[in-house]
């Protein structure tokens, strides 16, 4: 009955709601910009000379080991500090989201972001640089918690999946824009890195202005006892007067959620395990595909292969373009072919690409010297086939699946868990990749392929399909039908009476 009701909700995609999506999605762009910008900047000579002179020295030494020239803990800290800050901030952000609302949380995100851009762009000492990155990180933590929630709460029910992937799309656009800007600023005689880091203020300012214009979401208003305002907001967003059915659903959902005083406790009960496990492990897997080794360090990686600085940045632009393009495939296919098929197909493609990259490098890239031109081009193509398959599978699914497998009472708590797992794993990759590259050399690609193999098996045996299943029916139609997960629901009655 709920499904029928849901499908009968009155709604139109009004220009107003469309602008709200776009403005809020700038939060995704902010996140993507950060992911993409640091790799290019850490490859720039002027930046290295000013803040990391030892790395610069090492880079200049012709005889120096290819795989180790960027191995520097402080340099990695420059990239990774953001994710630790984001991790810590996301706990405060989830509180801010429920106590103050999504809109003020987005406003705070943009403020931190602008402050981060000012500190990094104006940095004269290493501490300013790292402090700026931490401010960026707090912005990302607040933004990543509030923006996906905001987007899905104001999306008409039948567009929820596609709108969810809009966030991922803007992340990929942010990465691409950052790569393009790095390509441009690397040609500047001086201060290119300052422009790259400082320009992060632009999406920050757009989001800041946007958050003054966008509406608060109806569920957030209802949650905080502002029912009248919630109804008015829903009417404005939907562009119709009669929003009774949907409004009632929101009120019921909020009441249900309020009854669960300790969502985290409920999450850790036996019946909460399948969703918690899947949404956490999917984030671990997403990061251990090795995607961010490429997103953060593509320019550095391409220099390792022997490309000149500008050719490396150009190659990073190419992978960025592939990333954006392939995300559209996901938007189109996710509700048609389903999550599982996309993930499985991609696991095969990613596995082949990583093994091939590893094989070429192990046999042809020695500690010194570089790859010959033809082989280097093959590696770039392989990186593209890897990125492409990630972009239509583990990238968007990492965010989509956790948002649709929790029951209403534990959804925000469960999602917060997924976000923080993502940040921890992103931090680990950002902090460790360059050292791993130095110690494991080209074998690092085999390390990632082994993970991809495990991920494929996980999809085959443990991941249920959620395509076309209304969220409130996931328990009956997904978990209780699955050969492995149904066992966790056997003692359910006993458990609730406990
Ligand atoms: C991931 C990021 C990654 C990006 C690449 C996102 O889904 O969470 O870590 O850099 O995809 O497009």
Boltz pocket constraint, residues with backbone or C-beta under 6 A from the ligand:
constraints:
  - pocket:
      binder: B
      contacts: [[A, 35], [A, 168], [A, 171], [A, 172], [A, 175], [A, 286], [A, 291], [A, 292], [A, 295], [A, 323], [A, 394], [A, 395], [A, 396], [A, 398], [A, 422], [A, 426]]
      max_distance: 6.0
